[in-house]
Amino acid sequence: MKEIILLLAEVVNLWHDVIAKFSGMMGWELSDKDLHFWVIGILGIIGLIFVDVLFHALAKWSITVISFLFTFAMVLVFVFAVEIQQKITGRGNMEFADALVSVLGFFFFCSLYMIFRLITKGIQRYRKNKEDETAA
């Protein structure tokens, strides 16, 4: 896990240097805060447009899919925050395997929830069909 975080930090640092150098070559004289403003702003709006288009398409299919994706994103943030907290405080080991098992736990309990919902919907449809048959 530590290696993954260090690798991600290295990738971010590399891109930071490339963008800073490019802006300097263009004569823009951007500060670090200016770079953060523009880069995160542009990446954020690209992400928003992508997610907006995706979620509108998914909403036609199922709101539950959107709920799942949103919750999954929150779980990922929480899992990595816990792993980083373990590294900082020394309480537990920061391991990728821990993060993976955490996400698998989320998938397991989501599966149970989805099975429960399918059974419940099946029972409701069965009852509705029975009512329709007796009314006819």
N, C-alpha and C positions, 0 to 999 in steps of 0.2 A: 504494500500500500504506500509506504513511504517513497518507494522508487517511482510509483505512478505519479504521485503528487509532485515530486521533484522533476519528473519528465514534463509534466504539464506546465510547471513553473518555468522550465527552460524554454519550452515552445512559446509561451507568452512573452518571456524576456526577449527571445529572438525576434518575434514580430514587433515588439515594442521598439527595439533598436532599428529594425528595417524601416518602420514608419517614421520614426524620429529622424533618421538619416535622410529619408526621402523628402520629408517636409523641410529639412534644413537645406537640401540641394535645390528645392523649389524657391527658397528664400522666404518661407512662411514664418520662420522664427516662432514656432508654436511652443508653449510651455508644456510641462507634463500634464497639467490640468486641462489645457486646450486639447491635447491628444486624447485624454480620457473622454472629454466632452464629445469630440467628433467621432472617435472610433466606437465607443460604446453606444453613442446615439445612433450611428449608422447601422451597426450590427443589431441593435435593438429594434430598429424599424424594419429591417429585413426579416428578423425573427418574427415580429408582430404580423407582418404581411403573410409570411409563410404559415404561421399558426392560425391566423384568421381564415385564410382560404381553406386550410385543412379542416378546421373545426366546423366551418359552415358546411363543408361536404359531409363530415361525419354526423352533424346534427340531423341531416336528412335521413340518416341511417339509424342512429341511436345516441341519445344524450348520455347514456351509460358509458359509451366509449370515451366521450369527452371527460366525464367524471373520472374514469379509470386513468386516462393519460395525465390529467391534472394531479391526481393523487399520487400516481407513480413518480411524477417529477418532484413532488413534495417529499416523498419517501426517499428518493435518491439524495436530495439535499440534506435531509435529516440524517441519513445513514453516513454520509461523508462528514457531516458536522460532528457526529458522535465519534467517528474514527479519528478525526483531527483532534478532538477534545481528549481522547485517550492518549494520543501522542504528547500533547501539551502537558497534561497533568500526570502522565505516567501511570494512570489507573487503567490497566488493560493493555493489550497489544494492538497496535494499528496494523491490521492485515487486510489485504484485499479479500481473502477468504471470508472474513467476518462480514464485510460489506455484501458479498455475493450471497451468503446464507441469509442475511437480513432481507434482501430483495426476494429470495426464494420463499421466505416466510410470508411476505406480502402476496406473492403470487398464489401460494397455497391457500391463504385465507380468502383471497379474492375468488379463487375457484370454488371454495365452499359456498361463498355468498352467491355466486352465479348459479350454482347447482340448486341452491335453496330457491332462488328467484324463478328458475325454470320450472321447478316442481310446483311452486305456488301458482305461476301463470298457467301451467297445465291443468291444475285442479280447477282454477277459475274458468278456463275454457270448457272443461268437461261439464261443470255445473251449468254454464250458460247454454251449452248444446242440449243438455237434458231439459232445461227450462223451455227452450225453443221447441223441442220435440213434444213436450206435454201441452204446450200452448197451441200447437198446430192440429 
